[in-house]
Amino acid sequence: MQDQHIASAFDRDLEAIQALLMRMGGMVETAVLDAARSLDTRDEELASEVRANDKAIDALEEEINQEVARLLALRSPVGRDLRTALSVMKIAANLERVGDYAKNMAKRTSVLANADPVEGSTGALRRMSMAVVSMLKDALDAFITRNEVLAEDVRVRDEDVDQMYNGLFREFLTYMMENPGTITACMHLHFIAKNTERMGDHVTNIAEQVVYLSTGELPDESRTKMDQTSLAVEPS
């Protein structure tokens, strides 16, 4: 009976922590979408809100870490329960990094709002951000439902985000070569594209934690990265 009581208390504590994690995930999703929208519409006020709201995301990560530490100290979980507690901390850390990249995107909006637009670029970046948010939603759903198949699908979809980044990189390179006046704007846009690509990597890390929860091991084979910009050459 005592063991049953301890198990029940652990489950309640873990559910509360997972609720915090889902709340954090929702805040990060909103930050990414709002940052991309502020860039696309040149909405500096919305960009400012994204930057300010990042503090709440950071605070929530800290709260989650404290609650997990308390859970480990009081309940001494083992096996799957221990894996779950540790995965929550790692997922929260990856969410915090995605939030940071959204904040960085918002920081560049004020610069780009006063620069000549680079045709089609902000819309493409917004679509790339939406792809990352779709991955994030599914990765968090996979975590809650312990759906290894959905988690693996998220890992595969990161290749699409990499390909979007590769295409944007080449477009920005062409713009800068053809019109040196776009160099400053294109450099900022490139950094945003790279940050968005890194968001995809952190979402992939979340999906890998779901695989770890389901199998007890991280995926054996690393996903092939499709970012080939280091191999890019100047167009002839």
N, CA, C and O of each residue as an XYZ file, in Angstrom:
944
protein
N       0.824     -1.211      0.000
C       0.000      0.000      0.000
C       0.860      1.264      0.000
O       0.557      2.242     -0.683
N       1.961      1.215      0.801
C       2.866      2.362      0.846
C       3.496      2.607     -0.518
O       3.608      3.749     -0.962
N       3.914      1.512     -1.191
C       4.515      1.637     -2.518
C       3.516      2.219     -3.507
O       3.869      3.028     -4.364
N       2.252      1.792     -3.373
C       1.205      2.316     -4.254
C       1.027      3.815     -4.046
O       0.865      4.574     -5.001
N       1.060      4.221     -2.796
C       0.901      5.640     -2.468
C       2.051      6.458     -3.053
O       1.837      7.535     -3.610
N       3.275      5.934     -2.922
C       4.449      6.633     -3.464
C       4.346      6.746     -4.980
O       4.633      7.798     -5.551
N       3.937      5.656     -5.631
C       3.798      5.665     -7.088
C       2.754      6.671     -7.522
O       2.950      7.393     -8.499
N       1.641      6.725     -6.797
C       0.573      7.668     -7.133
C       1.058      9.107     -6.983
O       0.752      9.956     -7.821
N       1.813      9.383     -5.921
C       2.342     10.735     -5.702
C       3.320     11.109     -6.798
O       3.323     12.245     -7.273
N       4.153     10.158     -7.201
C       5.106     10.415     -8.285
C       4.357     10.758     -9.572
O       4.708     11.708    -10.272
N       3.328      9.978     -9.872
C       2.564     10.218    -11.104
C       1.935     11.604    -11.100
O       1.936     12.297    -12.117
N       1.400     12.002     -9.954
C       0.788     13.336     -9.861
C       1.839     14.428    -10.063
O       1.608     15.398    -10.785
N       2.987     14.260     -9.422
C       4.057     15.248     -9.573
C       4.522     15.327    -11.023
O       4.736     16.415    -11.557
N       4.675     14.171    -11.650
C       5.154     14.142    -13.032
C       4.132     14.760    -13.977
O       4.504     15.468    -14.912
N       2.867     14.505    -13.746
C       1.825     15.110    -14.588
C       1.858     16.630    -14.481
O       1.685     17.332    -15.478
N       2.080     17.130    -13.280
C       2.153     18.583    -13.093
C       3.351     19.167    -13.832
O       3.252     20.241    -14.426
N       4.473     18.470    -13.799
C       5.671     18.941    -14.497
C       5.460     18.893    -16.000
O       5.855     19.813    -16.717
N       4.836     17.817    -16.480
C       4.571     17.714    -17.912
C       3.599     18.802    -18.376
O       3.683     19.269    -19.511
N       2.691     19.198    -17.508
C       1.785     20.302    -17.846
C       2.573     21.596    -18.021
O       2.291     22.381    -18.927
N       3.563     21.821    -17.152
C       4.428     22.988    -17.298
C       5.191     22.931    -18.621
O       5.358     23.942    -19.302
N       5.650     21.731    -18.968
C       6.402     21.570    -20.209
C       5.533     21.884    -21.424
O       5.987     22.539    -22.363
N       4.287     21.418    -21.405
C       3.381     21.699    -22.524
C       3.073     23.196    -22.614
O       2.954     23.756    -23.703
N       2.947     23.832    -21.440
C       2.734     25.281    -21.431
C       3.929     25.997    -22.049
O       3.769     26.931    -22.834
N       5.124     25.549    -21.687
C       6.341     26.136    -22.245
C       6.393     25.915    -23.755
O       6.760     26.812    -24.515
N       6.020     24.708    -24.176
C       6.007     24.421    -25.611
C       5.071     25.332    -26.367
O       5.407     25.804    -27.453
N       3.885     25.588    -25.803
C       2.938     26.500    -26.450
C       3.482     27.909    -26.552
O       3.277     28.585    -27.561
N       4.175     28.359    -25.514
C       4.764     29.700    -25.534
C       5.851     29.801    -26.603
O       5.978     30.824    -27.276
N       6.630     28.736    -26.753
C       7.696     28.743    -27.756
C       7.101     28.737    -29.162
O       7.578     29.452    -30.044
N       6.068     27.934    -29.370
C       5.401     27.916    -30.678
C       4.918     29.321    -31.045
O       5.120     29.781    -32.169
N       4.284     29.993    -30.091
C       3.790     31.348    -30.331
C       4.931     32.305    -30.635
O       4.811     33.158    -31.514
N       6.048     32.168    -29.906
C       7.191     33.054    -30.119
C       7.739     32.913    -31.534
O       8.041     33.910    -32.190
N       7.864     31.682    -31.999
C       8.404     31.453    -33.352
C       7.474     32.038    -34.407
O       7.924     32.733    -35.318
N       6.182     31.758    -34.286
C       5.220     32.259    -35.270
C       5.134     33.780    -35.252
O       5.076     34.413    -36.306
N       5.126     34.367    -34.058
C       5.035     35.829    -33.954
C       6.302     36.497    -34.477
O       6.230     37.545    -35.120
N       7.457     35.901    -34.207
C       8.710     36.473    -34.707
C       8.726     36.465    -36.223
O       9.120     37.448    -36.851
N       8.293     35.350    -36.817
C       8.269     35.253    -38.277
C       7.240     36.218    -38.868
O       7.485     36.829    -39.908
N       6.095     36.354    -38.208
C       5.064     37.273    -38.710
C       5.525     38.721    -38.595
O       5.272     39.528    -39.489
N       6.200     39.050    -37.497
C       6.673     40.427    -37.324
C       7.696     40.778    -38.397
O       7.745     41.912    -38.874
N       8.515     39.791    -38.773
C       9.496     40.015    -39.836
C       8.806     40.212    -41.174
O       9.151     41.120    -41.931
N       7.839     39.366    -41.462
C       7.155     39.403    -42.752
C       6.336     40.679    -42.921
O       6.245     41.218    -44.024
N       5.738     41.163    -41.825
C       4.865     42.343    -41.895
C       5.554     43.620    -41.414
O       4.948     44.692    -41.404
N       6.833     43.499    -41.011
C       7.606     44.629    -40.496
C       6.931     45.259    -39.276
O       6.873     46.480    -39.132
N       6.431     44.400    -38.419
C       5.713     44.832    -37.218
C       6.702     44.883    -36.049
O       6.952     43.876    -35.388
N       7.255     46.066    -35.811
C       8.270     46.202    -34.758
C       7.675     46.046    -33.361
O       8.363     45.597    -32.443
N       6.421     46.408    -33.193
C       5.780     46.257    -31.882
C       5.636     44.782    -31.517
O       5.896     44.391    -30.379
N       5.220     43.966    -32.485
C       5.097     42.530    -32.246
C       6.471     41.914    -31.972
O       6.601     41.036    -31.118
N       7.486     42.370    -32.691
C       8.842     41.877    -32.454
C       9.297     42.196    -31.039
O       9.956     41.381    -30.393
N       8.948     43.375    -30.562
C       9.296     43.767    -29.204
C       8.617     42.864    -28.181
O       9.215     42.519    -27.162
N       7.374     42.483    -28.449
C       6.649     41.576    -27.554
C       7.339     40.210    -27.486
O       7.442     39.610    -26.416
N       7.807     39.728    -28.638
C       8.509     38.437    -28.669
C       9.758     38.489    -27.795
O      10.035     37.563    -27.033
N      10.500     39.573    -27.915
C      11.723     39.718    -27.112
C      11.402     39.758    -25.622
O      12.085     39.129    -24.814
N      10.369     40.497    -25.271
C       9.999     40.625    -23.854
C       9.490     39.303    -23.291
O       9.782     38.962    -22.145
N       8.735     38.564    -24.087
C       8.137     37.321    -23.609
C       9.156     36.199    -23.427
O       8.860     35.189    -22.789
N      10.352     36.374    -23.985
C      11.365     35.322    -23.839
C      11.750     35.130    -22.372
O      12.150     34.035    -21.976
N      11.631     36.176    -21.575
C      11.950     36.054    -20.146
C      11.019     35.055    -19.462
O      11.441     34.314    -18.575
N       9.757     35.038    -19.876
C       8.797     34.102    -19.285
C       9.139     32.662    -19.667
O       8.964     31.743    -18.866
N       9.627     32.471    -20.895
C      10.044     31.135    -21.323
C      11.238     30.663    -20.495
O      11.281     29.520    -20.041
N      12.203     31.561    -20.306
C      13.377     31.211    -19.490
C      12.971     30.873    -18.058
O      13.490     29.926    -17.467
N      12.046     31.646    -17.509
C      11.600     31.413    -16.131
C      10.894     30.069    -15.993
O      11.022     29.385    -14.977
N      10.146     29.704    -17.032
C       9.426     28.436    -16.989
C      10.404     27.262    -17.064
O      10.203     26.241    -16.406
N      11.455     27.406    -17.862
C      12.468     26.344    -17.897
C      13.088     26.161    -16.508
O      13.285     25.034    -16.054
N      13.391     27.267    -15.846
C      13.976     27.193    -14.511
C      13.020     26.516    -13.526
O      13.444     25.720    -12.688
N      11.743     26.834    -13.633
C      10.755     26.208    -12.752
C      10.683     24.706    -12.992
O      10.610     23.918    -12.049
N      10.705     24.316    -14.268
C      10.663     22.890    -14.602
C      11.883     22.167    -14.041
O      11.758     21.081    -13.475
N      13.049     22.761    -14.197
C      14.268     22.139    -13.680
C      14.205     21.978    -12.164
O      14.613     20.949    -11.625
N      13.696     22.992    -11.486
C      13.587     22.914    -10.029
C      12.609     21.827     -9.600
O      12.854     21.107     -8.631
N      11.496     21.712    -10.329
C      10.501     20.705     -9.987
C      11.019     19.295    -10.262
O      10.742     18.371     -9.498
N      11.764     19.131    -11.341
C      12.343     17.811    -11.628
C      13.383     17.449    -10.573
O      13.437     16.307    -10.119
N      14.207     18.417    -10.184
C      15.208     18.164     -9.145
C      14.531     17.754     -7.835
O      15.003     16.852     -7.142
N      13.434     18.416     -7.505
C      12.696     18.069     -6.291
C      12.125     16.664     -6.408
O      12.155     15.890     -5.452
N      11.603     16.340     -7.589
C      11.027     15.013     -7.821
C      12.085     13.921     -7.661
O      11.827     12.885     -7.047
N      13.262     14.155     -8.210
C      14.340     13.173     -8.102
C      14.769     12.981     -6.649
O      15.050     11.865     -6.212
N      14.813     14.088     -5.913
C      15.257     14.016     -4.521
C      14.231     13.316     -3.632
O      14.602     12.536     -2.755
N      12.950     13.588     -3.851
C      11.906     13.054     -2.976
C      11.456     11.654     -3.358
O      11.152     10.846     -2.481
N      11.406     11.354     -4.645
C      10.805     10.091     -5.106
C      11.821      9.044     -5.531
O      11.495      7.858     -5.588
N      13.047      9.461     -5.830
C      14.103      8.533     -6.263
C      13.605      7.567     -7.343
O      13.662      6.351     -7.162
N      13.119      8.102     -8.459
C      12.575      7.214     -9.501
C      13.668      6.368    -10.146
O      14.844      6.730    -10.126
N      13.265      5.250    -10.712
C      14.190      4.365    -11.415
C      13.557      3.952    -12.740
O      12.370      4.175    -12.977
N      14.368      3.350    -13.590
C      13.859      2.802    -14.840
C      13.193      3.841    -15.720
O      13.734      4.925    -15.937
N      12.012      3.504    -16.225
C      11.281      4.385    -17.148
C      10.935      5.717    -16.495
O      10.979      6.761    -17.146
N      10.592      5.683    -15.207
C      10.246      6.929    -14.513
C      11.446      7.878    -14.476
O      11.297      9.086    -14.661
N      12.615      7.332    -14.242
C      13.818      8.159    -14.227
C      14.097      8.715    -15.614
O      14.445      9.888    -15.756
N      13.946      7.886    -16.634
C      14.155      8.351    -18.015
C      13.198      9.493    -18.337
O      13.586     10.470    -18.979
N      11.960      9.374    -17.896
C      10.972     10.416    -18.165
C      11.375     11.729    -17.514
O      11.318     12.785    -18.144
N      11.781     11.662    -16.256
C      12.166     12.882    -15.543
C      13.355     13.561    -16.207
O      13.370     14.781    -16.366
N      14.348     12.774    -16.594
C      15.530     13.341    -17.242
C      15.192     13.889    -18.626
O      15.734     14.913    -19.043
N      14.299     13.205    -19.332
C      13.901     13.674    -20.661
C      13.176     15.003    -20.587
O      13.346     15.855    -21.460
N      12.368     15.189    -19.549
C      11.656     16.461    -19.376
C      12.655     17.606    -19.297
O      12.455     18.647    -19.923
N      13.733     17.425    -18.533
C      14.733     18.486    -18.406
C      15.401     18.775    -19.750
O      15.631     19.934    -20.096
N      15.706     17.731    -20.497
C      16.372     17.922    -21.786
C      15.437     18.569    -22.800
O      15.862     19.412    -23.591
N      14.173     18.179    -22.777
C      13.203     18.796    -23.682
C      13.034     20.274    -23.344
O      12.970     21.113    -24.243
N      12.960     20.594    -22.052
C      12.831     21.992    -21.644
C      14.028     22.814    -22.109
O      13.871     23.959    -22.535
N      15.224     22.233    -22.028
C      16.425     22.937    -22.478
C      16.373     23.214    -23.971
O      16.763     24.294    -24.415
N      15.894     22.249    -24.751
C      15.779     22.456    -26.192
C      14.706     23.482    -26.524
O      14.871     24.277    -27.449
N      13.606     23.471    -25.776
C      12.571     24.488    -25.980
C      13.123     25.882    -25.699
O      12.827     26.833    -26.422
N      13.921     25.995    -24.647
C      14.493     27.299    -24.297
C      15.380     27.817    -25.421
O      15.377     29.013    -25.712
N      16.135     26.931    -26.053
C      17.005     27.346    -27.153
C      16.178     27.782    -28.365
O      16.533     28.751    -29.035
N      15.094     27.086    -28.649
C      14.221     27.508    -29.750
C      13.660     28.900    -29.451
O      13.582     29.746    -30.342
N      13.273     29.133    -28.203
C      12.793     30.455    -27.820
C      13.848     31.525    -28.009
O      13.538     32.638    -28.435
N      15.091     31.197    -27.697
C      16.186     32.152    -27.895
C      16.348     32.514    -29.370
O      16.574     33.675    -29.711
N      16.232     31.515    -30.234
C      16.363     31.790    -31.671
C      15.204     32.658    -32.168
O      15.393     33.510    -33.036
N      14.010     32.442    -31.620
C      12.876     33.296    -31.984
C      13.135     34.729    -31.538
O      12.840     35.674    -32.269
N      13.687     34.888    -30.338
C      14.029     36.227    -29.849
C      15.064     36.882    -30.759
O      14.961     38.071    -31.063
N      16.059     36.114    -31.194
C      17.086     36.656    -32.098
C      16.479     37.101    -33.427
O      16.880     38.115    -33.999
N      15.504     36.323    -33.909
C      14.814     36.713    -35.137
C      14.118     38.057    -34.942
O      14.187     38.939    -35.797
N      13.448     38.193    -33.803
C      12.726     39.431    -33.521
C      13.674     40.620    -33.392
O      13.323     41.738    -33.769
N      14.872     40.384    -32.860
C      15.840     41.468    -32.706
C      16.231     42.074    -34.046
O      16.499     43.272    -34.126
N      16.267     41.268    -35.095
C      16.694     41.758    -36.408
C      15.573     42.431    -37.184
O      15.813     43.045    -38.224
N      14.335     42.316    -36.675
C      13.199     42.895    -37.387
C      13.322     44.405    -37.510
O      13.023     44.967    -38.564
N      13.762     45.072    -36.436
C      13.848     46.535    -36.472
C      14.864     47.002    -37.504
O      14.669     48.038    -38.141
N      15.943     46.251    -37.675
C      16.943     46.595    -38.695
C      16.360     46.400    -40.088
O      16.483     47.267    -40.954
N      15.727     45.255    -40.290
C      15.194     44.934    -41.610
C      13.979     45.778    -41.968
O      13.697     45.993    -43.147
N      13.258     46.257    -40.956
C      12.081     47.094    -41.225
C      12.467     48.404    -41.894
O      11.648     49.029    -42.568
N      13.717     48.821    -41.708
C      14.181     50.082    -42.285
C      15.086     49.880    -43.497
O      15.709     50.822    -43.987
N      15.147     48.636    -43.973
C      15.961     48.329    -45.150
C      15.054     48.008    -46.321
O      13.894     47.637    -46.140
N      15.592     48.154    -47.526
C      14.820     47.774    -48.707
C      14.525     46.276    -48.657
O      15.413     45.483    -48.346
N      13.287     45.881    -48.959
C      12.932     44.456    -48.870
C      13.663     43.626    -49.926
O      13.931     44.093    -51.033
N      13.976     42.389    -49.555
C      14.539     41.416    -50.487
C      13.377     40.535    -50.917
O      12.835     39.776    -50.113
N      13.001     40.634    -52.166
C      11.757     40.052    -52.675
C      11.573     38.586    -52.278
O      12.432     37.743    -52.537
N      10.440     38.306    -51.649
C      10.055     36.932    -51.327
C      10.750     36.321    -50.128
O      10.380     35.227    -49.701
N      11.744     36.992    -49.572
C      12.566     36.361    -48.535
C      11.819     36.174    -47.217
O      11.887     35.104    -46.612
N      11.102     37.216    -46.768
C      10.457     37.108    -45.464
C       9.300     36.112    -45.497
O       9.034     35.425    -44.511
N       8.621     36.040    -46.631
C       7.557     35.045    -46.766
C       8.117     33.635    -46.720
O       7.526     32.743    -46.111
N       9.270     33.433    -47.372
C       9.911     32.117    -47.351
C      10.371     31.753    -45.946
O      10.264     30.599    -45.530
N      10.883     32.740    -45.218
C      11.312     32.490    -43.842
C      10.114     32.169    -42.944
O      10.212     31.353    -42.028
N       8.995     32.818    -43.220
C       7.791     32.535    -42.424
C       7.318     31.108    -42.682
O       6.900     30.419    -41.751
N       7.380     30.654    -43.942
C       6.990     29.270    -44.251
C       7.940     28.277    -43.581
O       7.514     27.230    -43.092
N       9.211     28.611    -43.565
C      10.200     27.758    -42.905
C       9.909     27.675    -41.405
O      10.000     26.602    -40.810
N       9.561     28.804    -40.802
C       9.222     28.831    -39.378
C       7.975     28.009    -39.095
O       7.906     27.318    -38.079
N       6.992     28.078    -39.978
C       5.766     27.297    -39.796
C       6.059     25.805    -39.876
O       5.439     25.010    -39.170
N       7.005     25.421    -40.738
C       7.396     24.010    -40.819
C       8.028     23.551    -39.509
O       7.785     22.435    -39.051
N       8.838     24.417    -38.912
C       9.465     24.082    -37.631
C       8.404     23.963    -36.535
O       8.458     23.046    -35.715
N       7.449     24.879    -36.521
C       6.395     24.832    -35.504
C       5.543     23.574    -35.663
O       5.130     22.977    -34.669
N       5.278     23.167    -36.900
C       4.536     21.928    -37.131
C       5.300     20.729    -36.569
O       4.714     19.839    -35.952
N       6.615     20.719    -36.792
C       7.450     19.670    -36.214
C       7.388     19.693    -34.693
O       7.301     18.649    -34.046
N       7.432     20.897    -34.135
C       7.429     21.036    -32.672
C       6.119     20.526    -32.077
O       6.126     19.813    -31.074
N       5.009     20.888    -32.689
C       3.711     20.404    -32.203
C       3.696     18.878    -32.174
O       3.266     18.270    -31.194
N       4.168     18.269    -33.257
C       4.142     16.814    -33.349
C       5.135     16.175    -32.381
O       4.858     15.115    -31.821
N       6.284     16.809    -32.180
C       7.263     16.264    -31.238
C       6.700     16.263    -29.818
O       6.890     15.300    -29.075
N       6.008     17.337    -29.442
C       5.411     17.402    -28.107
C       4.239     16.430    -27.977
O       4.058     15.817    -26.925
N       3.448     16.288    -29.032
C       2.372     15.295    -29.025
C       2.956     13.889    -28.875
O       2.424     13.055    -28.141
N       4.060     13.645    -29.585
C       4.709     12.336    -29.503
C       5.204     12.066    -28.089
O       5.154     10.932    -27.612
N       5.682     13.113    -27.420
C       6.147     12.949    -26.047
C       4.991     12.577    -25.117
O       5.109     11.647    -24.319
N       3.884     13.297    -25.219
C       2.743     13.054    -24.335
C       2.153     11.664    -24.573
O       1.756     10.983    -23.627
N       2.096     11.247    -25.834
C       1.480      9.956    -26.163
C       2.500      8.833    -26.265
O       2.140      7.678    -26.495
N       3.795      9.180    -26.091
C       4.893      8.211    -26.208
C       4.833      7.510    -27.568
O       4.952      6.289    -27.668
N       4.645      8.326    -28.612
C       4.473      7.813    -29.974
C       5.817      7.844    -30.700
O       6.218      8.874    -31.241
N       6.496      6.720    -30.704
C       7.822      6.637    -31.313
C       7.767      6.855    -32.827
O       8.678      7.450    -33.404
N       6.701      6.375    -33.464
C       6.569      6.513    -34.919
C       6.454      7.986    -35.305
O       7.090      8.430    -36.261
N       5.648      8.740    -34.569
C       5.506     10.174    -34.842
C       6.821     10.898    -34.586
O       7.183     11.814    -35.325
N       7.531     10.494    -33.552
C       8.826     11.106    -33.260
C       9.816     10.871    -34.398
O      10.566     11.774    -34.769
N       9.818      9.672    -34.944
C      10.711      9.371    -36.073
C      10.326     10.189    -37.301
O      11.190     10.607    -38.071
N       9.024     10.415    -37.480
C       8.560     11.237    -38.602
C       9.072     12.664    -38.462
O       9.452     13.284    -39.456
N       9.089     13.193    -37.239
C       9.616     14.536    -36.995
C      11.097     14.591    -37.374
O      11.543     15.552    -38.002
N      11.842     13.583    -37.002
C      13.273     13.545    -37.329
C      13.493     13.610    -38.839
O      14.386     14.313    -39.311
N      12.685     12.882    -39.585
C      12.820     12.860    -41.043
C      12.465     14.221    -41.641
O      13.119     14.681    -42.577
N      11.434     14.860    -41.101
C      10.968     16.144    -41.646
C      11.974     17.276    -41.466
O      11.888     18.298    -42.146
N      12.917     17.098    -40.561
C      13.941     18.132    -40.403
C      14.779     18.278    -41.671
O      15.359     19.337    -41.912
N      14.845     17.229    -42.475
C      15.553     17.324    -43.756
C      14.902     18.386    -44.650
O      15.596     19.083    -45.391
N      13.564     18.511    -44.581
C      12.869     19.527    -45.384
C      13.289     20.930    -44.949
O      13.487     21.815    -45.781
N      13.422     21.121    -43.633
C      13.852     22.427    -43.123
C      15.279     22.726    -43.587
O      15.586     23.856    -43.965
N      16.139     21.725    -43.558
C      17.510     21.908    -44.044
C      17.522     22.317    -45.515
O      18.288     23.191    -45.919
N      16.667     21.679    -46.308
C      16.607     21.999    -47.738
C      16.100     23.415    -47.954
O      16.583     24.116    -48.843
N      15.127     23.845    -47.149
C      14.663     25.226    -47.248
C      15.802     26.195    -46.953
O      15.971     27.204    -47.638
N      16.568     25.875    -45.936
C      17.703     26.740    -45.594
C      18.723     26.780    -46.723
O      19.220     27.852    -47.067
N      19.040     25.629    -47.305
C      20.000     25.597    -48.414
C      19.540     26.483    -49.568
O      20.335     27.214    -50.159
N      18.236     26.405    -49.883
C      17.718     27.219    -50.966
C      17.800     28.704    -50.668
O      18.171     29.494    -51.536
N      17.454     29.090    -49.442
C      17.529     30.501    -49.063
C      18.965     31.005    -49.060
O      19.227     32.133    -49.478
N      19.888     30.189    -48.596
C      21.294     30.575    -48.581
C      21.760     30.938    -49.992
O      22.419     31.959    -50.189
N      21.421     30.112    -50.952
C      21.838     30.367    -52.331
C      21.146     31.597    -52.910
O      21.744     32.357    -53.673
N      19.878     31.786    -52.538
C      19.171     32.983    -53.007
C      19.838     34.245    -52.464
O      20.051     35.203    -53.206
N      20.167     34.248    -51.177
C      20.794     35.431    -50.583
C      22.164     35.685    -51.191
O      22.547     36.835    -51.402
N      22.895     34.629    -51.470
C      24.213     34.776    -52.087
C      24.078     35.421    -53.466
O      24.864     36.294    -53.834
N      23.079     34.981    -54.219
C      22.856     35.546    -55.554
C      22.464     37.015    -55.471
O      22.978     37.839    -56.227
N      21.550     37.349    -54.551
C      21.136     38.744    -54.365
C      22.335     39.634    -54.057
O      22.472     40.715    -54.630
N      23.199     39.185    -53.156
C      24.339     40.007    -52.746
C      25.329     40.204    -53.886
O      25.934     41.269    -54.012
N      25.493     39.187    -54.705
C      26.420     39.302    -55.833
C      25.873     40.220    -56.925
O      26.617     40.970    -57.557
N      24.569     40.145    -57.130
C      23.957     40.939    -58.195
C      23.698     42.378    -57.776
O      23.707     43.286    -58.606
N      23.469     42.577    -56.489
C      23.169     43.923    -55.990
C      23.831     44.119    -54.632
O      23.242     43.781    -53.606
N      25.047     44.662    -54.612
C      25.758     44.859    -53.339
C      24.970     45.683    -52.318
O      25.252     45.616    -51.121
N      24.001     46.445    -52.771
C      23.195     47.241    -51.862
C      22.324     46.403    -50.938
O      21.807     46.906    -49.940
N      22.158     45.122    -51.270
C      21.330     44.242    -50.438
C      22.157     43.454    -49.424
O      21.611     42.644    -48.675
N      23.463     43.685    -49.396
C      24.328     42.843    -48.561
C      23.914     42.877    -47.089
O      23.797     41.823    -46.463
N      23.690     44.065    -46.527
C      23.343     44.156    -45.116
C      22.053     43.407    -44.803
O      21.993     42.623    -43.856
N      21.016     43.656    -45.610
C      19.736     42.984    -45.386
C      19.874     41.477    -45.555
O      19.328     40.710    -44.761
N      20.596     41.051    -46.580
C      20.746     39.626    -46.844
C      21.530     38.925    -45.735
O      21.248     37.774    -45.402
N      22.500     39.613    -45.172
C      23.246     39.014    -44.071
C      22.336     38.795    -42.859
O      22.391     37.746    -42.217
N      21.504     39.788    -42.554
C      20.556     39.610    -41.452
C      19.568     38.487    -41.756
O      19.263     37.670    -40.887
N      19.079     38.449    -42.973
C      18.132     37.404    -43.360
C      18.776     36.027    -43.311
O      18.138     35.046    -42.929
N      20.048     35.960    -43.700
C      20.745     34.681    -43.638
C      20.871     34.192    -42.200
O      20.665     33.011    -41.919
N      21.209     35.103    -41.293
C      21.316     34.701    -39.890
C      19.971     34.187    -39.369
O      19.921     33.226    -38.602
N      18.890     34.834    -39.791
C      17.560     34.377    -39.384
C      17.286     32.983    -39.933
O      16.776     32.119    -39.221
N      17.627     32.769    -41.203
C      17.418     31.454    -41.815
C      18.227     30.385    -41.088
O      17.731     29.287    -40.835
N      19.477     30.711    -40.755
C      20.320     29.741    -40.047
C      19.762     29.458    -38.655
O      19.761     28.311    -38.209
N      19.290     30.498    -37.969
C      18.686     30.288    -36.653
C      17.446     29.399    -36.743
O      17.208     28.562    -35.872
N      16.664     29.588    -37.798
C      15.472     28.765    -37.976
C      15.860     27.318    -38.253
O      15.215     26.390    -37.763
N      16.905     27.132    -39.029
C      17.400     25.774    -39.272
C      17.854     25.119    -37.976
O      17.647     23.923    -37.770
N      18.475     25.908    -37.102
C      18.912     25.374    -35.809
C      17.711     25.059    -34.912
O      17.764     24.132    -34.104
N      16.621     25.837    -35.056
C      15.402     25.487    -34.329
C      14.978     24.058    -34.688
O      14.615     23.265    -33.818
N      15.030     23.754    -35.968
C      14.669     22.408    -36.417
C      15.533     21.346    -35.776
O      15.046     20.268    -35.434
N      16.817     21.642    -35.608
C      17.716     20.690    -34.960
C      17.310     20.444    -33.510
O      17.344     19.309    -33.035
N      16.926     21.510    -32.811
C      16.529     21.349    -31.409
C      15.197     20.599    -31.300
O      14.996     19.827    -30.363
N      14.299     20.820    -32.243
C      13.055     20.049    -32.253
C      13.364     18.576    -32.516
O      12.737     17.693    -31.931
N      14.325     18.314    -33.391
C      14.750     16.940    -33.641
C      15.295     16.302    -32.368
O      15.055     15.123    -32.107
N      16.028     17.082    -31.576
C      16.520     16.570    -30.296
C      15.365     16.162    -29.386
O      15.453     15.164    -28.671
N      14.279     16.942    -29.415
C      13.107     16.601    -28.614
C      12.521     15.269    -29.088
O      12.176     14.407    -28.281
N      12.415     15.119    -30.406
C      11.887     13.865    -30.953
C      12.762     12.681    -30.550
O      12.251     11.594    -30.280
N      14.056     12.886    -30.509
C      14.970     11.813    -30.136
C      14.792     11.424    -28.670
O      15.002     10.266    -28.306
N      14.407     12.382    -27.828
C      14.128     12.052    -26.436
C      12.898     11.153    -26.319
O      12.813     10.317    -25.419
N      11.945     11.335    -27.242
C      10.767     10.468    -27.242
C      11.183      9.038    -27.603
O      10.706      8.077    -27.000
N      12.066      8.907    -28.579
C      12.576      7.579    -28.943
C      13.302      6.958    -27.747
O      13.164      5.766    -27.473
N      14.075      7.782    -27.044
C      14.789      7.320    -25.858
C      13.814      6.823    -24.791
O      14.051      5.796    -24.155
N      12.729      7.549    -24.603
C      11.722      7.135    -23.620
C      11.086      5.802    -23.993
O      10.795      4.976    -23.127
N      10.874      5.603    -25.294
C      10.181      4.397    -25.749
C      11.081      3.166    -25.749
O      10.623      2.052    -25.492
N      12.361      3.373    -26.037
C      13.263      2.237    -26.230
C      14.349      2.114    -25.167
O      14.962      1.056    -25.023
N      14.590      3.195    -24.421
C      15.682      3.193    -23.460
C      17.009      3.575    -24.069
O      18.023      3.629    -23.373
N      17.014      3.846    -25.384
C      18.242      4.223    -26.090
C      17.946      5.340    -27.078
O      16.863      5.410    -27.660
N      18.937      6.213    -27.252
C      18.810      7.223    -28.300
C      18.947      6.547    -29.651
O      19.554      5.480    -29.741
N      18.392      7.148    -30.721
C      18.508      6.540    -32.046
C      19.962      6.207    -32.371
O      20.858      7.031    -32.184
N      20.181      4.986    -32.862
C      21.543      4.531    -33.146
C      22.193      5.315    -34.269
O      23.363      5.690    -34.191
N      21.421      5.555    -35.311
C      21.974      6.163    -36.513
C      21.635      7.638    -36.554
O      20.463      8.013    -36.554
N      22.655      8.469    -36.588
C      22.419      9.909    -36.647
C      21.732     10.272    -37.953
O      22.043      9.728    -39.013
N      20.786     11.209    -37.850
C      20.104     11.684    -39.056
C      21.070     12.439    -39.934
O      21.835     13.270    -39.445
N      21.048     12.162    -41.235
C      21.919     12.848    -42.176
C      21.510     14.312    -42.297
O      20.363     14.616    -42.621
N      22.451     15.216    -42.036
C      22.159     16.632    -42.151
C      22.148     17.037    -43.617
O      23.017     16.631    -44.390
N      21.155     17.842    -43.996
C      21.021     18.284    -45.380
C      21.509     19.708    -45.586
O      21.367     20.257    -46.678
N      22.089     20.318    -44.544
C      22.681     21.647    -44.678
C      24.003     21.502    -45.422
O      24.984     20.998    -44.876
N      24.015     21.946    -46.665
C      25.189     21.790    -47.509
C      25.822     23.125    -47.843
O      26.569     23.227    -48.815
N      25.537     24.150    -47.055
C      26.038     25.483    -47.387
C      27.546     25.573    -47.291
O      28.163     26.416    -47.942
N      28.148     24.708    -46.481
C      29.607     24.741    -46.404
C      30.249     24.287    -47.702
O      31.434     24.522    -47.937
N      29.445     23.624    -48.556
C      29.952     23.152    -49.851
C      29.564     24.074    -50.990
O      29.886     23.807    -52.148
N      28.869     25.166    -50.663
C      28.364     26.068    -51.705
C      29.513     26.779    -52.417
O      30.526     27.138    -51.818
N      29.311     26.965    -53.720
C      30.277     27.720    -54.521
C      29.557     28.893    -55.149
O      28.331     28.896    -55.266
N      30.313     29.872    -55.544
C      29.704     31.046    -56.165
C      29.086     30.655    -57.489
O      29.706     29.928    -58.264
N      27.882     31.116    -57.766
C      27.249     30.801    -59.048
C      28.030     31.420    -60.198
O      28.542     32.534    -60.092
N      28.111     30.676    -61.301
C      28.879     31.176    -62.458
C      28.044     32.133    -63.270
O      28.513     32.658    -64.280
